[in-house]
Amino acid sequence: MRPDLLVDITRRLGADYGFKTRGAWLQEGKCPECGKREMYARAEAPWVLRCGRMNRCGVSLHVKDVYAELFASWSDRFIATETNPHAAADAYLQFSRGFPLTRLQGLYTQEYHRDHERGIGSATVRFPLACGGWWERLIDRPERFGKQKARFSYGGHYRGHWWQLPDTDADAREIWLTEGIFDTVALELQGTASRALLSCNNYPEHALAELAKACAAEGRERPALVWALDDGAAGHQYMRRWHERARAEGWESSAAYTPARGRLKPDWNELHQRGELDAKALEQARYHGSLLLAESASEKALLMYAHTERREFHFGFENRLYWFKLDLDRFEKARRALEDADRGLTDKEMREQALRESGGVCEIANCYPTALYYQANRLTDEAWYYFRVSFPHSGRPVKNTFTAAQLASSAEFKKRLLAMAPGAMFTGSTQQLDRIFQRELFAPKVVETLDFIGYSREHRCYVLGDVAVRDGAVHELNDEDYFDIGKLSVKSLNQSLQLSINRDADEYDKGWLDLVWQCYGPKGLIAVAFWFGSLFAEQIRAKQQSYPFLEMSGEPGTGKTTLINHLWKLVGRSGHEGMDPSKSTLVGRTRTFTQVSNLPIVLIESDRDEDTAKGKKFDWDEVKPLFNGHIGRAIGVKNGGNDTYDPPFRGTIVIEQNQPVSASSAVLERIVHMTFDKSRHSLANKDAADRLSSMPIESVSGFILRALRAEASVIATFLRQQPLHERELLRLPDMKNVRLALNHSQVMALLDALHDVQPLTLEQRELTHRELADMAMARQHALNADHPTVVAFWELFEHLDADTTQTSLNHSRDESLIAISLIEMEERAARRGLRLPHHDPSEFKRLLRTSRRRKFIDNKTINSRHTNASKKCWVFRHE
């Protein structure tokens, strides 16, 4: 191990696991699985960490998996020079793949690949191919490139050929055929002749023809072929296919592979790095290969019995579930009969023949259920086992969950199986079911679950339906319906919200932003910036503890709905505008508020002045806690106790309605408010609006992936620019409200960050910043003013109090105060044919308490200066 790498790893092992150096070994490390201080590793090359409790734990960890960041960007740590132009490639092969370079010298070069679409690049290790072209592996944080971790030169010259080491044994009696160059090198270092097919679907017809010709010319037998592809559906399919083809062409053929062990899917190079690639591992791989190629259920059962000597077990064959049980009486009887017949068989041959005649194989399911993993909801204490049910016919596999109760009884298992998979039938017993799952569910894979769609702060990962994004890298849902991202296995349980995101960058149409600008001007860009910022709301709240609300009001026909519908398309959602909170229950709103993270929730048509038969007036104070990321409502947990759960609010709020929000100052100062009108309406703009509304979701939904890939730069730009904009706003005359300055400066900074993802012109940025500053000042002035109902009240008071034929409505003896009896004022107004400005008395009284021109003091009983008697009055201070 390279000295500087050894120092880093040893230091971190000591800090994280408590290893102590004892001569040539690191010892007394705390095992992360069993918690005992019995982990050890070699001090001079601690590549593999092993637990000494072999019978009770026995876990082994490769240091490359434990400290992946140390092996992430090789060209940064090992810089190429004129004297050593392949420094990073050498280090990668040596330290990441565990290969001594002696046999590889001259077979590779260090190159560089640039992904222009993503704007990122990586050093590569490139191997020229004898048939022309090359293959290269990306070695600098390859997870950034999604599924592309390796590349071929244009043209695919490897078809029908293979790659081999030049010093391989040309006269080998057996050749192992792997998928990749690194697997072949690993087997060669172990002493096994190998060739790399470079892809599981590449049959090396030309290479085999040349080999057969050479063998014939030299008068030697053809070597046996061992198809040693990776574990998995594709690998299994092609091992069977190439085995049959090779036998038909006259080759002796077999298969070998290493099955997955939980999260670990070891290929030959992985076994080499762990020090496990030995004769025992190869023999075990041959056994699994023979099971794969078995031609009948009975043949597979006999192979398994010969290997394990278990008298009863289950197994799958051609997607059916079988049960094997050895009848010892029949076995002994068959063996004695063979001995008496004296056919010249050896003891082993007689034993195998007796097993065939006495072994009992019966089908117990006309399908094959496979337990994939365990998933749980920690909040509700609910858990499920996720299964895949495969069929022997052409039907696609079905995947769904089983509860613990459904796995504990054959009758319940049978019913659940029939319900989830059409025609699937289990005919086994509960005892057989117990034996099956005793083995299949031992130490199952565990997948973490989310009960929402969007960003998980705990995992630093976006889970968006069938796509996930973490640290700028895009990941697709795997075949088992979860995201496997490094050490993280995660999925969302939420089914009520579906996103359709187009991952093809070539289909993205960035012209939508110009259409928004043409139709809506700066206000359109403010809406886009706020929506864009919603994708990072959790990160922003983690730094600044709040994220504002956006209000879009204005008369009907001003284009609010068109804009909202387009913004939804940017994140892959169609057919949804928003939710009317007035028509939903408190429980329904709570569920809506908690089902997304880093995505907006649009509240529509909530501008009712009073309750109606179809809906109640919505109290905007209910959304106030959402500003800081809290729901403000505890939920009971169904776990048998009296626990409660106060769910966080992870999304953002957009308010779309005709009338502006009427609420308390505390709510209004949390809102970035825009009023839409028809001043920009024209024939040209109508054409632009029509084109905007008709844009298909496939052409714009890629925006969310472009934004999330740039997460690091977006957050950096936001945190750099927001304080600058906030200081500018606070310098404005009359700007006194710090919260208003924070809210509007956040949107200004998000506009700057949007420029990193979707370039804006200087004019667009300057006009939009100016619009936001004007909006902040307008909101400041609005907060300084009274509510229209309060203004109308004081106008009525002044009109009535100006009547010199009546005593004053002010009962206060203190000249600095005004004390008003609302009942008296209402009676006097009624005599004049007037009325107090309210429809809802309780709402009217609530608004009176917000009076600013004449500040509300109290609602109390005073001694009237007119009657010298007690009078219940509303008391205000003079202007």
MIKE-424047 format. One record per residue (C-alpha): residue in three letters; x, y, z. Coordinates in steps of 0.1 Angstrom, whole numbers, plus 5000, padded with zeros to 4 digits. Example, Ala and Ser with C-alpha at 12.3 -4.5 7.8 and 13.67 -1.06 7.14 Angstrom:
! MIKE-424047
ala512349555078;ser513749895071;
! end
This chain:
! MIKE-424047
met500050005000;arg501350354991;pro502750515023;asp500650835022;leu497450625017;leu498550385045;val498950685069;asp495550825061;ile493750485064;thr495550385096;arg494750725112;arg491050695104;leu490850335114;gly492250425148;ala489750715152;asp486650535139;tyr487150175150;gly489650215178;phe492249985162;lys495549935181;thr498849835164;arg500249505177;gly503249425156;ala502249325121;trp498549355129;leu495849615137;gln493749465165;glu490949535190;gly488849725165;lys485149765173;cys483049555148;pro480149765133;glu478049455131;cys478349275165;gly479849565185;lys482649355199;arg486249475199;glu487549185178;met488149335144;tyr491649295129;ala493649385098;arg497149365085;ala499049675096;glu501249705065;ala498249675041;pro494849705059;trp492749635028;val490349405045;leu488849445080;arg487649115095;cys485749025127;gly487448755147;arg484148605159;met483948375129;asn481048165142;arg478848445155;cys479648735132;gly482548685107;val481949015088;ser484649135065;leu484849485051;his486949615023;val488649945032;lys487750074997;asp484050045007;val484550195042;tyr486450495030;ala485250534995;glu486250904994;leu489950804997;phe489550604964;ala487250844946;ser489451084926;trp492750924917;ser494051204894;asp493851454923;arg495851234946;phe498251094921;ile499151374897;ala500651284863;thr504051414854;glu506351404824;thr508351124840;asn505150934851;pro502251024828;his500250724841;ala500450804878;ala496750794885;ala496150484863;asp499050304881;ala497650394915;tyr494150294905;leu495149954893;gln497449894923;phe495350024952;ser491750024940;arg491949694921;gly494749524940;phe496849434910;pro500649424910;leu501749604878;thr504349364866;arg502149174842;leu500249484832;gln503149704821;gly502549844786;leu499049724784;tyr497250044794;thr497550424793;gln496050704813;glu493650914793;tyr490851174800;his487151174792;arg485051494791;asp481251474794;his480151794777;glu476451754786;arg477151724823;gly480151964822;ile482351714841;gly485451504833;ser487451214846;ala490851054841;thr490550704827;val492550374825;arg492550274788;phe493249924774;pro493749894737;leu491949594722;ala493749354698;cys490849364674;gly490949744672;gly489550024693;trp489850044731;trp488050014764;glu488550254793;arg487450274829;leu486550614845;ile488450654878;asp487551004892;arg484250974911;pro482550774884;glu479250784902;arg478851134888;phe478350984853;gly475350774864;lys475450424849;gln478450504826;lys481450384845;ala483350264814;arg483450334777;phe484350174744;ser485750354714;tyr483150424688;gly482350124666;gly482249834690;his485249644676;tyr485249384703;arg482249184690;gly483248814685;his486648864701;trp488048864736;trp490849044756;gln493748844771;leu497048904788;pro499848854764;asp501748614787;thr498648394795;asp499048014793;ala498447944756;asp498247564763;ala495847584792;arg493547284796;glu490747524807;ile489847884800;trp487548094822;leu485548354803;thr484648664823;glu482748984816;gly485549234823;ile489249294820;phe489749334857;asp488048994864;thr490348824839;val493448984855;ala492248874889;leu491848504878;glu495148514859;leu496948634891;gln495348344909;gly496748104883;thr493648044862;ala493748104825;ser491148354816;arg489748574788;ala487548884790;leu484448904768;leu484049274777;ser480249224778;cys478048934788;asn476248934755;asn479448894734;tyr479948544721;pro483648514711;glu483048334678;his486048464660;ala488448414689;leu487148054694;ala487547984657;glu491148094658;leu491747894690;ala490247584674;lys492347624643;ala495547664664;cys494747354684;ala494147154653;ala497347274638;glu499347184669;gly497546854673;arg496346914708;glu492946894724;arg490747204726;pro490647354761;ala487447334782;leu485447654784;val484047784817;trp481548064813;ala482248274844;leu480048574840;asp478648794868;asp475648694889;gly472348834878;ala469548774853;ala471548884823;gly474648684834;his472548364840;gln470748394807;tyr473948424786;met475848164806;arg473147914796;arg472948044761;trp476648044754;his477047704771;glu474547544747;arg476147714717;ala479647614727;arg478647244732;ala476947254698;glu480247374683;gly482147094698;trp483547254729;glu483547104764;ser481647364784;ser480547444820;ala479747754840;ala480847914873;tyr479848224891;thr479848374926;pro476348444940;ala475448774957;arg475748784995;gly473249045006;arg474449384994;leu477749244983;lys477749114947;pro481348984945;asp482848944910;trp486248784906;asn488149104911;glu486149174943;leu487148824956;his490748894947;gln490749214967;arg489349044997;gly491848764995;glu489148514989;leu489948404954;asp491448064960;ala490747704950;lys487847674974;ala486147974959;leu486547844924;glu485147504934;gln482147674950;ala481647884919;arg481747564898;tyr479047424920;his476747724915;gly477447704878;ser476447334877;leu473147424894;leu472547694868;leu473047444839;ala471047154854;glu468647014829;ser465946894852;ala464646944887;ser465846604898;glu469346664885;lys469546994904;ala468246834936;leu470846554934;leu473646804928;met472447004959;tyr472246684980;ala475646574969;his477046914979;thr475246975012;glu474046625023;arg470846775037;arg468046525035;glu465346795030;phe465447125013;his463647354989;phe465047474956;gly463947654924;phe464047524889;glu462747704858;asn460847944881;arg458947674900;leu459447594937;tyr460347234946;trp460847024977;phe463346744980;lys463146475007;leu465346175008;asp463645845017;leu466445655034;asp464545315033;arg464145354995;phe467745464991;glu469145165010;lys466944934990;ala467945084957;arg471645064967;arg471444694977;ala469644624944;leu472544784924;glu475144594944;asp473344264937;ala473044344900;asp476844384899;arg476844624869;gly480544714875;leu479645054890;thr481945224915;asp480645314950;lys480145674940;glu478245574908;met476045334927;arg475345604953;glu474345854926;gln472145604909;ala470445504941;leu469845874949;arg468145914915;glu465845624922;ser464945714958;gly465046084960;gly461646254963;val461146574943;cys457746744944;glu456547074932;ile455047294960;ala454447614940;asn453847684903;cys455947994906;tyr459148104924;pro458848354952;thr462048534962;ala462448734993;leu464349054982;tyr464649265013;tyr463049385045;gln461549735048;ala459949905077;asn458250225088;arg459950315121;leu457250565130;thr454250335128;asp456250015137;glu455049845106;ala457249615086;trp457149425053;tyr459149175033;tyr459449264997;phe459148964973;arg459548904936;val457348624922;ser458648474889;phe456648254866;pro457647964843;his455548114816;ser456148444797;gly454348654823;arg456448934838;pro457548894875;val455349054901;lys456749244931;asn454949324963;thr455049295000;phe454249025026;thr453649095063;ala455148875090;ala451648725096;gln451348625060;leu454748445061;ala453948255093;ser451148045079;ser450847845047;ala447147935044;glu447848315048;phe450848285024;lys448748104998;lys446048375000;arg448448664997;leu450248494969;leu447048444949;ala446048804955;met449348964944;ala450348734915;pro447648604891;gly447448224891;ala450248184916;met449547874938;phe451347744969;thr450547384979;gly453247335006;ser452747305043;thr453347545071;gln456347335082;gln457847355048;leu457147725047;asp458947765080;arg461947575068;ile462147785036;phe462048115053;gln464248005081;arg467048005054;glu465848265030;leu465148535056;phe468248495076;ala470148825077;pro468048985050;lys468949295031;val467349605048;val466149895027;glu465350225044;thr462050385036;leu460650735032;asp456950815036;phe457251115013;ile458651214978;gly461551444974;tyr464651524995;ser465751335025;arg467951545047;glu469151245067;his470351065035;arg471351375015;cys469451224986;tyr466451314964;val464051024959;leu461751114930;gly459650814919;asp461850614896;val464850834897;ala467050954926;val469851214928;arg472651224953;asp475651454953;gly474851554917;ala474751194904;val471451054889;his470450704899;glu467650484885;leu465450254904;asn466949904903;asp465249584894;glu464249534930;asp462349864932;tyr464750054954;phe467750284949;asp471150124956;ile473550424961;gly476850334976;lys476150215011;leu472650355010;ser469550145001;val466450355001;lys462950384986;ser459750584990;leu456550425003;asn454450724990;gln452150624961;ser449850924960;leu452151144940;gln453651034907;leu456451224889;ser457251164852;ile460851284847;asn462551254813;arg466151164818;asp467151214782;ala469051534781;asp468851564744;glu465051604746;tyr465251904770;asp463952224755;lys465452524773;gly463452774752;trp460652764778;leu462353034799;asp462153284771;leu458453224767;val457953284804;trp459853614802;gln457853724771;cys454453634788;tyr455053744823;gly458253954825;pro460053984858;lys457153834878;gly457353524857;leu461053484866;ile460253544903;ala457853254902;val460453034884;ala463153134909;phe460953054938;trp459952724923;phe463552644915;gly464452734951;ser461752494964;leu464052214952;phe466552324979;ala464252435006;glu465552185032;gln469152285026;ile468152655029;arg466152605061;ala469052415076;lys471252725071;gln468753005076;gln465852845095;ser463152965071;tyr461852975035;pro459253225024;phe455753175009;leu454953294974;glu451553454967;met450253504931;ser447053704931;gly445153894904;glu441853894886;pro440853594865;gly442353554831;thr445753704839;gly447553374833;lys448253254868;thr447052894861;thr448952864829;leu452152964847;ile451552724876;asn450752434852;his454052494834;leu456052514866;trp454552174876;lys455852034843;leu459452144852;val459351894881;gly457551614862;arg454051654874;ser451051714852;gly447251724856;his447551904890;glu447252264898;gly446852274936;met444752204967;asp441852424980;pro442552415018;ser438952545024;lys437552225010;ser439851985029;thr439951865065;leu442751945089;val443851575086;gly443851595048;arg445851915048;thr448351765072;arg448851465050;thr449251695019;phe451851905038;thr453951595047;gln453851405015;val456551604997;ser460051745005;asn461852014985;leu458752034963;pro456052304963;ile452452274976;val450052514958;leu447052644977;ile444352764954;glu440952944956;ser441153014994;asp440053374992;arg436553335008;asp435353615031;glu433053385050;asp431953025054;thr429752875027;ala427952545021;lys430852415000;gly433752535021;lys434852725052;lys436953035053;phe440552925057;asp442553055086;trp445953165072;asp447453145107;glu447452775102;val450352795077;lys452453025098;pro454652745113;leu455352605078;phe457652905073;asn460152755097;gly459652395086;his457052285112;ile453552155108;gly452552255143;arg450251965148;ala451051645167;ile449851315153;gly449050995173;val451250695164;lys449550355162;asn452250155180;gly450350035210;gly451550325232;asn450750695237;asp453550825215;thr452951125192;tyr454751255162;asp455251615152;pro456051585115;pro458351845099;phe457252055069;arg459751985042;gly458152155012;thr457252515002;ile453952704999;val452652884968;ile449353064971;glu447353124939;gln444053304941;asn442153604928;gln442153824960;pro445253894981;val445653705014;ser443853875043;ala445653775075;ser447653895104;ser450854075101;ala452853775112;val451453585082;leu451753865057;glu455353935064;arg456153575056;ile454753615020;val456553734989;his453453884971;met452953944934;thr449854084917;phe449153974881;asp447254194857;lys446554204819;ser449054484811;arg451254244791;his448454094771;ser448954114733;leu448553894703;ala452253814703;asn452153724739;lys449053514734;asp450953304709;ala453853264734;ala451353164761;asp449852904738;arg453252764730;leu454152754767;ser450952574778;ser451252324749;met454852224757;pro454851854766;ile456151744799;glu458851534783;ser460551834768;val460852034801;ser460751784830;gly464551744826;phe464852084843;ile464651924878;leu467551694870;arg469651984856;ala468952174888;leu469651884912;arg472951794895;ala474052144902;glu473052124939;ala476552214953;ser477052514931;val473452634936;ile473752624974;ala477152794972;thr475853074950;phe472753124972;leu474753145004;arg477253394988;gln474653624973;gln471753624998;pro473553835025;leu474554084999;his470954134987;glu469654145022;arg472054435031;glu470954625000;leu467254585009;leu467854705045;arg469555015031;leu466355115014;pro464355405030;asp461555295053;met462654925051;lys462454825087;asn461154465086;val464154235087;arg461953935079;leu460754105047;ala464354175037;leu465353815044;asn462453665023;his462953884993;ser466753854994;gln466453474994;val464453494961;met467053734947;ala469853494955;leu467853204940;leu467553404908;asp471353434908;ala471653054914;leu469152984886;his471553154862;asp474052874870;val471552614857;gln469552814831;pro471453114818;leu469653454820;thr470453784803;leu471754074823;glu468554264816;gln466453984829;arg468453964862;glu468554344867;leu464854394861;thr463854104882;his466054214911;arg464454564908;glu460954414908;leu461754214940;ala463054524957;asp459854714948;met457754424961;ala459654424994;met458954804998;ala455354754988;arg454854485014;gln456554705040;his454154985033;ala451254745033;leu452254615067;asn452454975080;ala448955035068;asp445654915084;his443554635070;pro440754785047;thr438154675072;val439954865099;val440255175077;ala436555155069;phe435755125107;trp437755445115;glu436155635086;leu432755535100;phe433755645135;glu435055985123;his431756035103;leu429555955132;asp431656135158;ala431556455137;asp427856495144;thr427856775170;thr424156705178;gln425256375195;thr427656315223;ser431056185213;leu431555815208;asn434855845228;his434155755264;ser437655795276;arg438656055302;asp442256025291;glu442856265262;ser445456025247;leu443055735244;ile439855655225;ala437355425241;ile434455305219;ser431455095227;leu430854895196;ile427154835205;glu426555205209;met428455275176;glu426455005158;glu423055155171;arg424055505160;ala425155385126;ala421855195121;arg419855515129;arg421755685100;gly421155385077;leu424755275080;arg426454955094;leu429754845108;pro432054705081;his431854335088;his430154015078;asp431653795104;pro431753955139;ser434553745152;glu436753815122;phe435854185125;lys436954195161;arg440154005153;leu441054265127;leu440354555151;arg443054425173;thr445554475144;ser444754855142;arg448055055136;arg446855405129;arg445255405163;lys446955125181;phe444654885200;ile445254875237;asp442554655253;asn438954555254;lys437854635290;thr435354815312;ile436055185319;asn434255475336;ser432555675309;arg433156055309;his429656095295;thr427555885319;asn429955855349;ala429155485348;ser430855165338;lys431055105301;lys432554805281;cys434754965255;trp437454895229;val440355115239;phe442855255213;arg445655515215;his445255835195;glu447255855163;
! end
